[in-house]
Amino acid sequence: MATIHTPLYQLYPSPRNQHREVFAHQVFVPYPYALIDLAAMDLAGRSTLFAACRHADMKMGQVVSFELEADRARFERLFTPD
């Protein structure tokens, strides 16, 4: 899969993504090896997961993007990196 360049990140799509979009609501997770199971979070809208490099500081991590703001808030509430 091709790399996606945005003003904030260089993104590498997860092969498990059902969609190839970067949605408007995003969360940078500074844990590049954390397992993120979006299906288990019972989100209402579409979402995508990317390995990411943040341009501002070249920090590696993951970006999760959400179609709905409510799903972004749910993810931030439920996600724990351990």
OpenMM code with the backbone's topology and positions (N, CA, C; nanometers):
from openmm import Vec3, app, unit

residues = "MET ALA THR ILE HIS THR PRO LEU TYR GLN LEU TYR PRO SER PRO ARG ASN GLN HIS ARG GLU VAL PHE ALA HIS GLN VAL PHE VAL PRO TYR PRO TYR ALA LEU ILE ASP LEU ALA ALA MET ASP LEU ALA GLY ARG SER THR LEU PHE ALA ALA CYS ARG HIS ALA ASP MET LYS MET GLY GLN VAL VAL SER PHE GLU LEU GLU ALA ASP ARG ALA ARG PHE GLU ARG LEU PHE THR PRO ASP".split()
positions = [
    Vec3(0.0834, -0.1187, 0.0000),
    Vec3(0.0000, 0.0000, 0.0000),
    Vec3(0.0876, 0.1246, 0.0000),
    Vec3(0.0420, 0.2255, -0.0646),
    Vec3(0.1190, 0.3480, -0.0804),
    Vec3(0.1187, 0.4326, 0.0463),
    Vec3(0.2260, 0.5056, 0.0650),
    Vec3(0.2374, 0.5994, 0.1753),
    Vec3(0.1484, 0.7199, 0.1464),
    Vec3(0.0878, 0.7743, 0.2518),
    Vec3(0.0033, 0.8931, 0.2392),
    Vec3(0.0730, 1.0068, 0.3113),
    Vec3(0.0877, 1.1199, 0.2439),
    Vec3(0.1514, 1.2370, 0.3041),
    Vec3(0.0450, 1.3411, 0.3367),
    Vec3(0.0427, 1.3877, 0.4609),
    Vec3(-0.0454, 1.4967, 0.5018),
    Vec3(0.0438, 1.6072, 0.5592),
    Vec3(-0.0109, 1.7250, 0.5851),
    Vec3(0.0718, 1.8308, 0.6441),
    Vec3(0.1317, 1.7920, 0.7805),
    Vec3(0.0650, 1.7041, 0.8546),
    Vec3(0.1110, 1.6682, 0.9885),
    Vec3(0.1877, 1.5368, 0.9956),
    Vec3(0.1568, 1.4426, 0.9063),
    Vec3(0.2092, 1.3069, 0.9197),
    Vec3(0.2494, 1.2462, 0.7856),
    Vec3(0.3365, 1.1483, 0.7947),
    Vec3(0.3588, 1.0538, 0.6861),
    Vec3(0.2931, 0.9256, 0.7356),
    Vec3(0.1973, 0.8748, 0.6606),
    Vec3(0.1138, 0.7635, 0.7055),
    Vec3(0.1367, 0.6389, 0.6213),
    Vec3(0.1345, 0.5261, 0.6899),
    Vec3(0.1490, 0.3951, 0.6271),
    Vec3(0.0235, 0.3150, 0.6622),
    Vec3(-0.0669, 0.2934, 0.5661),
    Vec3(-0.1950, 0.2287, 0.5970),
    Vec3(-0.1797, 0.0863, 0.6508),
    Vec3(-0.2665, 0.0530, 0.7427),
    Vec3(-0.2742, -0.0836, 0.7931),
    Vec3(-0.3400, -0.1702, 0.6861),
    Vec3(-0.2894, -0.2903, 0.6651),
    Vec3(-0.3546, -0.3792, 0.5681),
    Vec3(-0.4945, -0.4221, 0.6125),
    Vec3(-0.5276, -0.4015, 0.7396),
    Vec3(-0.6605, -0.4376, 0.7901),
    Vec3(-0.7651, -0.3291, 0.7657),
    Vec3(-0.7233, -0.2112, 0.7195),
    Vec3(-0.8193, -0.1036, 0.6940),
    Vec3(-0.9203, -0.1447, 0.5876),
    Vec3(-1.0467, -0.1173, 0.6137),
    Vec3(-1.1508, -0.1402, 0.5151),
    Vec3(-1.1636, -0.0195, 0.4228),
    Vec3(-1.1132, 0.0956, 0.4662),
    Vec3(-1.1231, 0.2208, 0.3918),
    Vec3(-0.9832, 0.2774, 0.3723),
    Vec3(-0.9631, 0.3532, 0.2657),
    Vec3(-0.8321, 0.4127, 0.2370),
    Vec3(-0.8310, 0.5616, 0.2673),
    Vec3(-0.9278, 0.6103, 0.3400),
    Vec3(-0.9398, 0.7529, 0.3679),
    Vec3(-0.8727, 0.7910, 0.4988),
    Vec3(-0.8277, 0.9160, 0.5037),
    Vec3(-0.7852, 0.9760, 0.6298),
    Vec3(-0.8997, 1.0689, 0.6677),
    Vec3(-0.9715, 1.0332, 0.7731),
    Vec3(-1.0894, 1.1091, 0.8130),
    Vec3(-1.0492, 1.2334, 0.8934),
    Vec3(-1.1431, 1.3244, 0.9099),
    Vec3(-1.1167, 1.4561, 0.9700),
    Vec3(-1.0746, 1.4504, 1.1165),
    Vec3(-1.1243, 1.3554, 1.1918),
    Vec3(-1.0967, 1.3470, 1.3357),
    Vec3(-0.9853, 1.2449, 1.3574),
    Vec3(-0.8729, 1.2925, 1.4118),
    Vec3(-0.7540, 1.2072, 1.4220),
    Vec3(-0.6947, 1.2107, 1.5611),
    Vec3(-0.6339, 1.0987, 1.5966),
    Vec3(-0.5605, 1.0873, 1.7233),
    Vec3(-0.4232, 1.0290, 1.6916),
    Vec3(-0.3184, 1.0949, 1.7385),
    Vec3(-0.1834, 1.0405, 1.7279),
    Vec3(-0.1551, 0.9623, 1.8550),
    Vec3(-0.1185, 0.8367, 1.8403),
    Vec3(-0.0849, 0.7494, 1.9522),
    Vec3(0.0663, 0.7293, 1.9481),
    Vec3(0.1400, 0.7795, 2.0482),
    Vec3(0.2866, 0.7743, 2.0415),
    Vec3(0.3466, 0.6389, 2.0780),
    Vec3(0.2747, 0.5330, 2.0517),
    Vec3(0.3197, 0.3967, 2.0802),
    Vec3(0.3172, 0.3184, 1.9495),
    Vec3(0.4297, 0.3108, 1.8773),
    Vec3(0.4274, 0.2478, 1.7456),
    Vec3(0.3942, 0.0985, 1.7473),
    Vec3(0.4120, 0.0329, 1.8601),
    Vec3(0.3893, -0.1117, 1.8643),
    Vec3(0.2666, -0.1521, 1.9438),
    Vec3(0.1873, -0.0550, 1.9892),
    Vec3(0.0651, -0.0869, 2.0633),
    Vec3(-0.0351, -0.1550, 1.9696),
    Vec3(-0.1045, -0.2541, 2.0217),
    Vec3(-0.2091, -0.3195, 1.9434),
    Vec3(-0.3372, -0.2385, 1.9594),
    Vec3(-0.3913, -0.1941, 1.8480),
    Vec3(-0.5134, -0.1144, 1.8484),
    Vec3(-0.6210, -0.1938, 1.7758),
    Vec3(-0.7216, -0.2383, 1.8504),
    Vec3(-0.8304, -0.3184, 1.7946),
    Vec3(-0.9540, -0.2300, 1.7824),
    Vec3(-0.9672, -0.1643, 1.6684),
    Vec3(-1.0791, -0.0732, 1.6477),
    Vec3(-1.2130, -0.1463, 1.6464),
    Vec3(-1.2153, -0.2682, 1.5951),
    Vec3(-1.3407, -0.3438, 1.5890),
    Vec3(-1.3978, -0.3695, 1.7287),
    Vec3(-1.3120, -0.3855, 1.8270),
    Vec3(-1.3575, -0.4131, 1.9636),
    Vec3(-1.4143, -0.2899, 2.0325),
    Vec3(-1.3958, -0.1710, 1.9753),
    Vec3(-1.4415, -0.0471, 2.0395),
    Vec3(-1.5853, -0.0103, 2.0032),
    Vec3(-1.6479, -0.0881, 1.9174),
    Vec3(-1.7886, -0.0671, 1.8817),
    Vec3(-1.8143, 0.0769, 1.8372),
    Vec3(-1.7391, 0.1200, 1.7375),
    Vec3(-1.7519, 0.2566, 1.6859),
    Vec3(-1.8719, 0.2659, 1.5923),
    Vec3(-1.9341, 0.3825, 1.5873),
    Vec3(-2.0538, 0.4020, 1.5045),
    Vec3(-2.0202, 0.4303, 1.3584),
    Vec3(-1.9110, 0.4995, 1.3332),
    Vec3(-1.8747, 0.5381, 1.1975),
    Vec3(-1.7518, 0.4642, 1.1481),
    Vec3(-1.7041, 0.5087, 1.0332),
    Vec3(-1.5850, 0.4479, 0.9743),
    Vec3(-1.4589, 0.5004, 1.0426),
    Vec3(-1.3548, 0.4176, 1.0401),
    Vec3(-1.2272, 0.4570, 1.1006),
    Vec3(-1.1146, 0.3890, 1.0245),
    Vec3(-0.9942, 0.4452, 1.0370),
    Vec3(-0.8766, 0.3872, 0.9736),
    Vec3(-0.7579, 0.3979, 1.0682),
    Vec3(-0.6640, 0.3071, 1.0509),
    Vec3(-0.5452, 0.3004, 1.1352),
    Vec3(-0.4217, 0.3074, 1.0467),
    Vec3(-0.3230, 0.3855, 1.0905),
    Vec3(-0.2003, 0.4024, 1.0148),
    Vec3(-0.0794, 0.3987, 1.1072),
    Vec3(0.0289, 0.3371, 1.0630),
    Vec3(0.1584, 0.3626, 1.1257),
    Vec3(0.1935, 0.5034, 1.0798),
    Vec3(0.2602, 0.5811, 1.1660),
    Vec3(0.2791, 0.7218, 1.1324),
    Vec3(0.4124, 0.7763, 1.1810),
    Vec3(0.4586, 0.8760, 1.1076),
    Vec3(0.5712, 0.9575, 1.1503),
    Vec3(0.5196, 1.1010, 1.1571),
    Vec3(0.5262, 1.1604, 1.2760),
    Vec3(0.4793, 1.2980, 1.2946),
    Vec3(0.5884, 1.3930, 1.2464),
    Vec3(0.5568, 1.4788, 1.1513),
    Vec3(0.6552, 1.5693, 1.0916),
    Vec3(0.7166, 1.6664, 1.1928),
    Vec3(0.6401, 1.7144, 1.2879),
    Vec3(0.6870, 1.8177, 1.3807),
    Vec3(0.8121, 1.7760, 1.4568),
    Vec3(0.8174, 1.6481, 1.4981),
    Vec3(0.9307, 1.6025, 1.5789),
    Vec3(0.9874, 1.4677, 1.5327),
    Vec3(0.9374, 1.4184, 1.4185),
    Vec3(0.9795, 1.2903, 1.3606),
    Vec3(0.9535, 1.1722, 1.4554),
    Vec3(0.8577, 1.1877, 1.5443),
    Vec3(0.8186, 1.0817, 1.6381),
    Vec3(0.7362, 0.9769, 1.5638),
    Vec3(0.7707, 0.8503, 1.5839),
    Vec3(0.6953, 0.7398, 1.5254),
    Vec3(0.5807, 0.7019, 1.6189),
    Vec3(0.4724, 0.6575, 1.5620),
    Vec3(0.3565, 0.6159, 1.6391),
    Vec3(0.2503, 0.5640, 1.5452),
    Vec3(0.1257, 0.5856, 1.5822),
    Vec3(0.0128, 0.5448, 1.5000),
    Vec3(-0.0874, 0.6587, 1.4972),
    Vec3(-0.1574, 0.6703, 1.3869),
    Vec3(-0.2671, 0.7662, 1.3760),
    Vec3(-0.3931, 0.6866, 1.3512),
    Vec3(-0.4948, 0.7175, 1.4303),
    Vec3(-0.6272, 0.6608, 1.4095),
    Vec3(-0.7141, 0.7761, 1.3624),
    Vec3(-0.7842, 0.7565, 1.2516),
    Vec3(-0.8723, 0.8626, 1.2030),
    Vec3(-1.0163, 0.8134, 1.2059),
    Vec3(-1.1057, 0.9076, 1.2339),
    Vec3(-1.2468, 0.8755, 1.2548),
    Vec3(-1.3352, 0.9644, 1.1696),
    Vec3(-1.4392, 0.9060, 1.1191),
    Vec3(-1.5398, 0.9809, 1.0447),
    Vec3(-1.6212, 1.0681, 1.1410),
    Vec3(-1.6456, 1.0188, 1.2614),
    Vec3(-1.7299, 1.0887, 1.3585),
    Vec3(-1.6500, 1.1357, 1.4798),
    Vec3(-1.6752, 1.2574, 1.5233),
    Vec3(-1.6105, 1.3130, 1.6419),
    Vec3(-1.6412, 1.2280, 1.7660),
    Vec3(-1.7619, 1.1767, 1.7756),
    Vec3(-1.8000, 1.0934, 1.8912),
    Vec3(-1.7137, 0.9676, 1.8991),
    Vec3(-1.6767, 0.9110, 1.7857),
    Vec3(-1.5901, 0.7926, 1.7847),
    Vec3(-1.4492, 0.8280, 1.8305),
    Vec3(-1.4009, 0.9466, 1.7928),
    Vec3(-1.2695, 0.9914, 1.8408),
    Vec3(-1.2701, 1.0032, 1.9922),
    Vec3(-1.3748, 1.0621, 2.0483),
    Vec3(-1.3859, 1.0752, 2.1932),
    Vec3(-1.3959, 0.9379, 2.2603),
    Vec3(-1.4706, 0.8460, 2.2005),
    Vec3(-1.4832, 0.7103, 2.2561),
    Vec3(-1.3477, 0.6402, 2.2561),
    Vec3(-1.2737, 0.6514, 2.1459),
    Vec3(-1.1415, 0.5912, 2.1361),
    Vec3(-1.0499, 0.6460, 2.2460),
    Vec3(-1.0465, 0.7769, 2.2619),
    Vec3(-0.9593, 0.8369, 2.3631),
    Vec3(-0.9976, 0.7917, 2.5040),
    Vec3(-1.1250, 0.7665, 2.5261),
    Vec3(-1.1707, 0.7196, 2.6572),
    Vec3(-1.1329, 0.5721, 2.6810),
    Vec3(-1.1416, 0.4903, 2.5756),
    Vec3(-1.1230, 0.3447, 2.5917),
    Vec3(-0.9811, 0.2952, 2.5701),
    Vec3(-0.9017, 0.3647, 2.4913),
    Vec3(-0.7695, 0.3143, 2.4556),
    Vec3(-0.6729, 0.3240, 2.5730),
    Vec3(-0.6078, 0.2126, 2.6016),
    Vec3(-0.4986, 0.2094, 2.6983),
    Vec3(-0.3822, 0.1363, 2.6302),
    Vec3(-0.2628, 0.1929, 2.6346),
    Vec3(-0.1514, 0.1343, 2.5587),
    Vec3(-0.0941, 0.0049, 2.6141),
    Vec3(-0.1351, -0.0394, 2.7314),
    Vec3(-0.0761, -0.1627, 2.7855),
    Vec3(-0.1683, -0.2784, 2.7768),
] * unit.nanometer
topology = app.Topology()
chain = topology.addChain("A")
for resn in residues:
    res = topology.addResidue(resn, chain)
    for name in ("N", "CA", "C"):
        topology.addAtom(name, app.Element.getBySymbol(name[0]), res)
